[in-house]
Amino acid sequence: MKNQIPDKVKKERVEALMLAQQDVAFALADEAIGRKFDVLVDERIEEGVVRGRHQGQAPGVDSACIIESCDSNPGDFV
């Protein structure tokens, strides 16, 4: 396309947007601390520690829930 802005400006704008989005994501994550969710266990990380996701977390896209002192298996809801 004609009249494109320079690549440097494009990259600066993308970075600014990503930083703003990161602030929103971190604020939402902070609000979730201490709340209870039904979590589907995806994997055992180590003995007594599992990783899973709640209904608002898409696999491979969003953050994950790390649950300590948990001996559940993948596929279990906790």
Legacy VTK file of the C-alpha trace (Angstrom):
# vtk DataFile Version 3.0
C-alpha trace
ASCII
DATASET POLYDATA
POINTS 78 float
0.000 0.000 0.000
1.075 3.537 -0.605
1.872 6.048 2.123
2.782 3.492 4.804
4.284 4.746 8.029
7.877 3.681 8.719
8.468 0.218 10.203
10.110 1.817 13.247
6.896 3.720 14.017
4.833 0.555 13.529
7.037 -1.334 15.977
6.865 1.486 18.539
3.071 1.522 18.330
2.815 -2.250 18.692
5.103 -2.130 21.728
3.032 0.644 23.325
-0.165 -1.350 22.765
1.358 -4.537 24.166
2.542 -2.713 27.300
-0.927 -1.239 27.816
-2.506 -4.676 27.346
0.003 -6.157 29.791
-1.046 -3.633 32.449
-4.680 -4.682 31.990
-3.807 -8.395 32.115
-1.727 -7.988 35.288
-4.497 -5.966 36.971
-7.059 -8.677 36.168
-4.693 -11.372 37.431
-4.170 -9.458 40.683
-7.950 -9.280 41.164
-8.152 -13.068 40.871
-5.755 -13.694 43.771
-7.621 -15.317 46.631
-10.715 -16.129 44.549
-11.892 -19.693 44.076
-12.246 -21.236 40.629
-13.073 -24.687 39.307
-9.832 -25.649 37.566
-9.246 -28.442 35.059
-5.871 -30.025 35.766
-3.727 -30.153 32.614
-0.502 -31.585 33.988
1.557 -32.441 37.018
4.565 -30.174 37.250
6.142 -32.017 40.146
5.040 -33.974 43.189
2.126 -32.097 44.750
2.087 -29.281 42.154
-0.234 -29.156 39.141
-0.967 -26.740 36.322
-4.474 -26.188 35.063
-6.942 -23.637 33.784
-10.336 -22.273 34.682
-13.144 -21.539 32.237
-11.763 -18.084 31.448
-8.350 -19.346 30.365
-7.779 -20.643 26.849
-5.111 -23.339 26.504
-1.950 -22.082 24.856
-3.144 -18.478 24.920
-3.812 -17.319 28.458
-1.969 -17.721 31.715
-2.382 -20.901 33.757
-3.242 -21.744 37.360
-0.500 -23.305 39.457
-1.928 -25.284 42.359
0.322 -26.406 45.180
-0.390 -29.196 47.657
-2.507 -30.952 45.049
-2.233 -34.612 44.061
-4.962 -34.560 41.395
-4.391 -36.022 37.943
-4.741 -34.466 34.493
-8.424 -34.346 33.576
-9.582 -33.854 37.168
-11.445 -30.754 38.299
-10.242 -29.200 41.528
LINES 1 79
78 0 1 2 3 4 5 6 7 8 9 10 11 12 13 14 15 16 17 18 19 20 21 22 23 24 25 26 27 28 29 30 31 32 33 34 35 36 37 38 39 40 41 42 43 44 45 46 47 48 49 50 51 52 53 54 55 56 57 58 59 60 61 62 63 64 65 66 67 68 69 70 71 72 73 74 75 76 77
